[in-house]
Amino acid sequence: MKFRNDKLVGDFWGGLAAMLVALPSAIAFGVTIYASIGPAYAGLGALAGILGATALGLVAPALGGTNRLITAPCAPAAAVLSAFAIELVQHGVAPASIVLMLTALGLVSGLVQLFLGFMGIGSLIKYIPFPVVSGYLTGVGLIIIGSQIPKFLGAPGGTSWWRALISPELWQWQSAVIGAVTAAVMLGAPLVTRVVPAAILGLLAGVLTYFGLAYGVDEQLLVSEGNKLIIGPLGGTASSMLAAITGRWSEIGELKLSQIASLLGTAFTLAVLLSIDTLKTAVVLDALTRGRHDSNRELVAQGLGNVASACAGGMPGAGQMGATLVNLASGGQTRVSGVIEGVLSLIAFLALGTFIAWIPVGALAGILIVVGIRMIDRHSLHLLESPWTLFDFIVIVAVVAVAVGYSLIAASGVGIALAMFLFIREQLSSTVIRRKIDGASRFSKRVRLRHEMELLEKRGSETAILELQGSLFFGTKDQLYTALEPELARRTYIVLDMRRVQSVDVTAVHLLSQIRDSLIERDAFLIFSNLSHSLPNGRNIAEFFDQMELTTMTEHVKVFPELDDAVEWIEDQILGQGPAVEAEVAALELNDLELFSDHKEETLIDLEACLERRSINKDERVYSFGDPGNELYLIRKGAVRITLPAQGEAVGHHALTYGRGDFFGGMAFLSQMTRFNDATALADTELYVLQREQFEKLREEHKRLACHLVEAVAKVLALRLRYSDKELMAMQD
């Protein structure tokens, strides 16, 4: 119980501190938006900001799953909505209609967020490249600064920022002084104390400066009627708030369906910006608290919060970084802190409505200019220091230029296009050829006899093995063809290992079809390995190739589950072997084994007397992991597969395969150690088995023969190590 109370106390103080940060910003954002319609609408804007903070604070945390996240009106919403309002003013739309359009825009953007959450898009938004997000945020920051410069200087409504800067005659020095004091205190406050949020101290300094000027310089500032330096009366009562909400919805029916449809583009841009802002804040919060948010659930909650805000006549918002971090630092523990922030925003509106009316517009402008400056990603200038990141900086500049020079809506389109371009550029800068290996340097796990290995080395130039990686698409088509072109005229077998391929498009398949046709003309083979697996996009490569008829309709295209299977098939073709051939051959006698090819038949009589003939059925174990290494096995017929046990897997890792005429178990036999692998018959197999006891007897009675046997086994083991070293060197290259 005490732990629960401690959490509740922490949530209260966190929610209170978050409200002190979020509410002034919400008022400033609301004034920025509605003052674009006309100075008379500044009070309505402040009310919209407060109602937005209240509705978002009550709904979004209650339904979302991210602890400590504070949802409130934010800078991206202010930038998009103020630009939208200015555009409508320029087109001569009536102020009352603009207010309704702003409400409808917030409602539609909330519905879009709901759709994004239900469709699972939340997990994709966070993959937008950093340069695009940086450009968005910097563009929004510059737009905020530009929109506040006239208010900061006290210029008449409708004056552009550059016109305000070059026209001192339009300035009201009182507004500039108030804004400067507010910004200075907000910037300097963290150096003195962090107990009270800097925005609150800055706002109080601005208000005190205003009343200081009123009492000391110009008493006209004490009159609220027609005073353009302050927000003006809000009507901060429950009845006035209810009237504002019901009045808004009694007029919303005047909007036509075509007008609402025209909002979709702007609403989508606003929804994406708000979603990015929220998820970015949630990611930072996860890093600080070691938590994990649910992106799609959060988007649904944010969407419902924005719908509720629009229904209440408030402005939309998102998970706000500053208020969230203040909540965390002030003791916030759970989602309750966000709800408390919303409740306290409502109480502040009802209790302090009269005080809020006297807040200077210049003070709010000073706060927003500081907020805008902090949104500018100055760290992106480091991208200029390296030629590798120069293009990323150009992307940021392009998004910022379109956002500031045209609109955030256009900037969103440019950002998406550049994000696609960034992806393609990244794919083009990486090679799709991970490794190219000659057939003389890569052998299968099927252990071959000495004369067979010599033949495979001699004819190794007939085979080229290419391990592919990344994306095979129209952008990497030429790179793939350039790597394959010199091989087409001189190779009989071209192997493409697809294990590390992440995506394949129709253009790449068309190129592979052309390569296949070129090989068919020379009676050569195109061989795929690791083909039957699903790509990250859910597509199955094998099914896709079959659908495009790349791997069907001809015997010159082979498909194998593993690269080793493909290499073994090629070796069988070169050696003239295969399962069908092996099934027809007879079991070898001792003098037919390569190990004893240089021994006379009469010298092997005593050795054969020491050997046991043993028959092993298909899939039967010859020995298992941990068995004593006291037997040496000579294969008269069939094949044996050696596997290494894999923890947690029923089937071990395939290490080697030994065939007719070969031997296995030699290392454990010579070292007299236990078996570290399993041996299983791949087919009905006939063996010669030399037990350790019989070998000791042979060594006592026929020392020379025993020495020859050990020497022959050691030579073959050394030869196998030589080929293994060669393969390892080729893989390192």
Number of C-alpha atoms within 10 A of each C-alpha: 6 7 8 9 10 13 17 18 16 22 27 24 20 30 35 24 27 35 33 22 25 32 30 23 29 31 27 31 31 32 27 28 31 28 25 25 26 15 20 15 22 28 23 26 29 32 28 29 34 32 33 35 34 32 31 36 34 24 23 31 29 17 16 22 19 23 23 29 34 37 34 39 34 27 28 27 23 28 25 23 27 25 21 22 22 20 15 18 17 10 9 10 14 11 17 12 15 20 21 18 21 23 24 22 27 30 24 25 27 31 22 23 31 25 17 23 22 14 11 16 15 24 15 11 18 17 11 14 17 15 25 27 23 23 28 29 26 26 31 27 27 21 26 29 22 17 25 25 25 27 30 31 26 23 24 16 14 17 15 15 17 11 13 21 15 10 10 12 8 16 19 18 14 21 28 22 20 31 34 21 23 30 29 17 23 25 16 13 19 14 10 8 10 11 12 14 21 24 27 22 21 28 27 17 20 31 25 17 20 28 18 14 18 16 12 9 11 13 12 11 20 14 11 15 10 10 15 20 23 25 28 26 19 21 18 19 15 12 10 13 19 13 12 17 17 15 12 19 17 9 12 16 10 10 13 9 9 8 11 14 11 11 18 15 13 22 26 21 20 30 31 19 25 29 27 24 22 24 25 18 21 27 16 15 22 15 11 11 12 9 13 14 16 14 25 26 19 27 32 25 24 33 33 23 35 35 30 25 32 29 21 22 33 31 37 40 35 30 28 25 22 15 28 31 21 26 29 26 17 19 21 29 24 20 22 24 35 35 27 24 35 33 19 21 27 23 13 19 23 16 13 13 17 16 15 23 19 22 23 28 28 36 32 32 33 35 30 28 24 20 20 22 16 13 19 18 18 11 8 17 11 11 16 14 9 9 9 9 13 14 16 20 18 15 22 25 20 20 30 27 17 21 27 20 13 12 20 29 20 16 24 24 14 18 27 15 12 20 20 14 13 18 12 16 13 10 17 17 10 13 15 22 17 13 16 18 17 17 24 22 22 23 23 18 17 21 20 20 19 15 10 14 20 13 14 23 18 12 14 21 17 20 24 23 22 21 19 21 19 19 22 22 20 18 15 21 20 13 15 19 16 11 14 19 11 10 18 19 12 15 18 20 26 26 26 23 25 21 19 15 20 16 19 19 13 14 15 21 20 15 17 20 18 14 18 22 19 16 23 17 8 13 11 21 24 24 22 25 21 21 21 19 16 14 14 10 8 9 13 16 20 18 15 17 19 12 11 14 13 19 23 14 9 13 10 17 21 16 20 17 15 16 22 18 17 24 24 17 16 25 25 16 11 15 13 9 13 13 10 8 10 15 12 8 11 12 16 17 13 21 18 13 18 17 22 17 11 9 13 10 12 9 13 15 12 13 18 16 11 18 19 14 14 14 15 18 15 15 15 15 15 19 18 18 15 12 13 15 22 20 22 22 22 26 25 25 24 25 23 30 22 25 20 17 17 11 8 7 8 8 11 15 14 16 14 16 20 23 22 24 22 21 24 22 18 20 16 17 20 16 10 14 14 16 19 15 19 22 23 21 23 20 19 16 24 23 25 23 19 21 17 16 12 17 20 13 13 19 15 11 12 15 13 12 17 18 13 14 17 13 13 15 20 15 13 18 14 12 14 17 12 12 17 15 13 16 17 13 11 16 13 8 9
